């Protein structure tokens, strides 16, 4: 046997052993801290409650609402169509399948926006795409949409429009629960927020017939 | 002669290889900042109430003369120059991980000096603080309510009977609004929610179908 071949193979084997001993790199690619800081500094992740409301009412199929509050709070009240992933269960198998859905815009929300933003940051670090935070959270959503806050007469038309929209949205969310009592849906729709309710009915009838 | 030549060549090759490896190792890219916590670990640490500081406590810290606590304002320099808390230093969010800033923070971390961060609201300070926590800096606190609350606290009467207004992530919804308008629906709502599935509000789908006239 040639000495050189022996030497070369010994080197190869040693190198192989060396590779085996190198520390395991985490399989998930991550954003480095500097990139994460830049992402955190960028406010484009925040979506307004009114925008979310509009998308809920229009039954936007690309919207995935994620409630990161504890399960008890989720049971008391949550946004329509939201799924519950408490922050501590963010890495559970169920959460992984939910968050792994392609083509869905995942919107995190909590009572305010702090918990939701932390969930966002953790997901951002592991390079998850299409994730957003609902600015203001459930508290702001509930207190602007489910409660009547008429604008001042002196407010500009934008504020008036917003009020009309929120009023119509309230009618939509309240009206839906009313229907479970047996109220007819059409009279509900005619009362107020006509365009909002009509849109959803036409959509669902198109799918159903 | 031929044999000798071969061994010397081999030795040269070996030396070259070793040189190559050592130079590669020495010039290897080593990031300045490395996460100390895995994403899974930080998920359980996030939003820990220990990280929060109430405006009252901060006020008393500011009034102390020999307090070692460092107060950091993460708003941008314009806002900082218009007005800031006493004794605060300005590190805008995007400069937080600049070499000199992060080195200073790490130094304070080693000496266990508390650092209080504040932004316009609590959110502005809480996100950068979570990054610091992931980097292993553990002596950070966040001012509840932020600068706007500290300087202009809202009237207490607005929050009658509820948690102090600067507490975030407290449910502030009056579910009785829902129940009043729909006395019977609360039950159906609950049943649906117990399933813990996306179809939380089942009635909606039914209602939609009925409206369509099918």
Interface residues (C-beta under 8 A of the other chain):
Chain A: X4 X7 X26 X28 X30 X32 X33 X34 X36 X37 X38 X40 X41 X69 X71 X73 X74 X75 X76 X77 X78 X80 X81 X82 X83 X84 X87 X88 X90 X91 X110 X111 X112 X113 X114 X115 X117 X118 X119 X121 X122 X125 X126 X138 X139 X142 X143 X146 X147 X174 X176 X177 X178 X179 X180 X181 X185 X186 X189 X197 X200 X201 X202 X203 X204 X205 X206 X208 X209
Chain B: X6 X10 X31 X33 X35 X38 X39 X40 X42 X43 X44 X46 X47 X93 X94 X96 X97 X122 X123 X126 X127 X128 X130 X131 X134 X135 X168 X169 X170 X171 X172 X173 X174 X175 X177 X178 X181 X182 X184 X185 X188 X189 X190 X193 X194 X196 X197 X198 X199 X200 X201 X203 X204 X205 X206 X207 X208 X209 X210 X211 X212 X213 X214
